[in-house]
Amino acid sequence: MILDFFLKTREAQQALEQARGRLYRMAYAWCHNAALADDLVQDTLAKALRKGAQLRDPKARDAWLFTILANCFRDHYRKQRDMDDIEDVEIAVEANPESDSSSAQIVAKVRAAIARLPEAHRQVVTLVDLEGFTYVEVAQILAVPIGTVMSRLCRARNAMKTMLLADFQRNPDMVAQIRRIK
């Protein structure tokens, strides 16, 4: 049985265990709901275990898992509402206790800017800029043309730049601090 073969290798088991954290962070970045993110990751891993035979190239395991996650996310919102509405979803970001320090404030502002992006843009930004996937991999994960990935990424980055500049113009001291944080 393919599933037995997939699970027999210790490397495959470790890869799924290691991917869980990355999948959760991505799911949380997309939905900003801890319970939903956990459910999406659970569904993703369950589907990966059931459909292990579809993985042809072990080197593409991460892209394959993130593709499953994106499909689970889409399926969840299809059940909730039409896919057209997903572009307009905005998420409120809660303040955390660490926001008192300047670097935590900057991180919070960037997270808030990402959260205010339309869902399609948020997905592309998080996959490319946070997870380091290539445009081609993101196009495969989200099942969209590469040109769509590039245009969404460009629009997302421009929108974030506008949002962050507006925030930082209200507090000029933070601009100097941003230059130091890498």
C-alpha positions as CSV (number, residue, x, y, z in Angstrom):
1,M,0.0,0.0,0.0
2,I,1.3,3.5,-0.9
3,L,0.4,5.0,2.4
4,D,2.5,2.4,4.2
5,F,5.4,3.2,1.9
6,F,5.0,6.9,2.5
7,L,4.9,6.5,6.3
8,K,7.6,3.9,6.5
9,T,10.4,6.3,5.9
10,R,11.4,8.2,9.0
11,E,12.4,11.1,6.7
12,A,8.8,11.5,5.5
13,Q,7.4,11.4,9.0
14,Q,9.9,14.1,10.2
15,A,9.1,16.2,7.1
16,L,5.4,16.2,7.9
17,E,6.1,17.0,11.6
18,Q,8.4,19.9,10.6
19,A,6.0,21.2,8.0
20,R,3.2,21.4,10.6
21,G,4.6,24.5,12.1
22,R,5.1,26.3,8.8
23,L,1.6,25.2,7.6
24,Y,0.1,26.5,10.8
25,R,1.9,29.9,10.5
26,M,0.7,30.2,6.9
27,A,-2.9,29.2,7.7
28,Y,-2.9,31.7,10.6
29,A,-1.5,34.4,8.4
30,W,-4.3,33.8,6.0
31,C,-7.3,33.6,8.4
32,H,-6.1,35.1,11.7
33,N,-8.1,32.5,13.7
34,A,-6.1,30.0,15.7
35,A,-8.8,27.3,15.8
36,L,-9.5,27.6,12.1
37,A,-5.8,27.6,11.3
38,D,-5.4,24.4,13.3
39,D,-8.3,22.8,11.6
40,L,-6.9,23.7,8.2
41,V,-3.5,22.2,9.0
42,Q,-5.2,19.1,10.4
43,D,-7.2,18.7,7.1
44,T,-4.1,19.4,5.1
45,L,-2.0,16.7,6.8
46,A,-4.9,14.2,6.7
47,K,-5.3,14.8,2.9
48,A,-1.5,14.5,2.5
49,L,-1.5,11.2,4.3
50,R,-4.5,9.9,2.2
51,K,-3.0,11.1,-1.1
52,G,0.6,10.3,-0.5
53,A,0.8,8.6,-3.9
54,Q,0.3,11.9,-5.7
55,L,3.6,13.2,-4.5
56,R,5.9,12.3,-7.3
57,D,9.0,14.3,-6.3
58,P,10.0,14.3,-2.6
59,K,11.9,17.6,-3.2
60,A,8.5,19.2,-4.0
61,R,6.9,18.1,-0.7
62,D,6.6,21.6,0.7
63,A,5.0,23.0,-2.4
64,W,2.7,20.0,-2.5
65,L,1.7,20.5,1.2
66,F,1.1,24.2,0.7
67,T,-1.0,23.5,-2.3
68,I,-3.2,21.2,-0.2
69,L,-3.4,23.9,2.5
70,A,-4.5,26.5,-0.1
71,N,-7.2,24.1,-1.4
72,C,-8.4,23.4,2.1
73,F,-8.6,27.1,2.8
74,R,-10.5,27.7,-0.4
75,D,-12.9,24.8,0.4
76,H,-13.5,26.3,3.8
77,Y,-14.5,29.7,2.4
78,R,-16.5,28.1,-0.4
79,K,-18.7,26.5,2.3
80,Q,-18.9,29.9,4.1
81,R,-19.6,32.2,1.2
82,D,-19.0,32.8,-2.5
83,M,-15.4,33.1,-3.6
84,D,-16.0,36.7,-4.8
85,D,-16.5,37.8,-1.2
86,I,-13.1,36.5,-0.1
87,E,-11.4,39.4,-1.8
88,D,-13.2,41.8,0.6
89,V,-12.4,40.0,3.9
90,E,-10.6,42.2,6.3
91,I,-9.1,40.8,9.5
92,A,-8.6,42.8,12.7
93,V,-5.2,42.2,14.4
94,E,-5.2,42.1,18.1
95,A,-2.5,44.0,20.0
96,N,-0.1,41.9,21.9
97,P,1.8,42.7,25.1
98,E,5.1,43.0,23.3
99,S,3.9,46.0,21.3
100,D,5.4,48.3,23.9
101,S,8.9,47.9,22.5
102,S,9.6,49.7,19.2
103,S,10.6,46.6,17.2
104,A,7.4,44.8,18.3
105,Q,5.4,47.9,17.3
106,I,6.9,47.7,13.8
107,V,6.2,44.0,13.6
108,A,2.6,44.6,14.7
109,K,2.2,47.3,12.1
110,V,3.5,45.1,9.3
111,R,1.3,42.3,10.4
112,A,-1.7,44.7,10.5
113,A,-0.8,45.8,7.0
114,I,-0.7,42.2,5.8
115,A,-4.0,41.5,7.5
116,R,-5.7,44.5,5.8
117,L,-4.7,43.1,2.4
118,P,-7.4,41.3,0.3
119,E,-7.1,37.6,0.8
120,A,-5.6,36.8,-2.6
121,H,-2.9,39.4,-2.0
122,R,-2.2,38.2,1.5
123,Q,-1.7,34.6,0.3
124,V,0.8,35.6,-2.3
125,V,2.8,37.9,0.0
126,T,3.0,35.3,2.8
127,L,4.0,32.5,0.4
128,V,6.7,34.6,-1.4
129,D,8.0,36.9,1.3
130,L,7.6,34.9,4.4
131,E,8.0,31.3,3.2
132,G,10.3,32.0,0.3
133,F,8.5,30.1,-2.4
134,T,9.3,31.1,-6.0
135,Y,6.7,32.7,-8.2
136,V,6.3,29.4,-10.1
137,E,5.8,27.4,-6.9
138,V,3.2,30.0,-5.7
139,A,1.4,29.8,-9.0
140,Q,1.2,26.0,-8.6
141,I,0.2,26.2,-5.0
142,L,-2.7,28.7,-5.6
143,A,-3.5,27.3,-9.1
144,V,-3.3,30.6,-10.8
145,P,-1.1,31.9,-13.7
146,I,2.3,33.2,-12.8
147,G,1.4,36.6,-14.2
148,T,-1.4,36.7,-11.6
149,V,1.1,35.9,-8.9
150,M,3.3,38.7,-10.0
151,S,0.5,41.3,-10.3
152,R,-1.0,40.3,-6.9
153,L,2.4,40.6,-5.3
154,C,3.1,44.0,-6.8
155,R,-0.3,45.3,-5.8
156,A,0.1,43.8,-2.3
157,R,3.6,45.3,-1.8
158,N,2.4,48.7,-3.0
159,A,-0.6,48.6,-0.7
160,M,1.5,47.7,2.2
161,K,4.0,50.5,1.4
162,T,1.1,53.0,1.4
163,M,-0.3,51.7,4.6
164,L,3.0,51.6,6.4
165,L,4.1,55.0,5.2
166,A,0.9,56.5,6.5
167,D,1.4,54.8,9.9
168,F,5.0,55.9,10.1
169,Q,4.3,59.5,9.0
170,R,2.2,59.7,12.2
171,N,5.2,58.6,14.2
172,P,8.5,59.7,12.5
173,D,10.7,58.2,15.2
174,M,9.7,54.7,14.0
175,V,11.1,55.3,10.5
176,A,14.7,55.5,11.9
177,Q,14.1,52.3,13.8
178,I,12.9,50.4,10.8
179,R,16.1,51.1,9.0
180,R,17.9,49.2,11.8
181,I,15.7,46.2,11.8
182,K,16.5,43.6,9.2
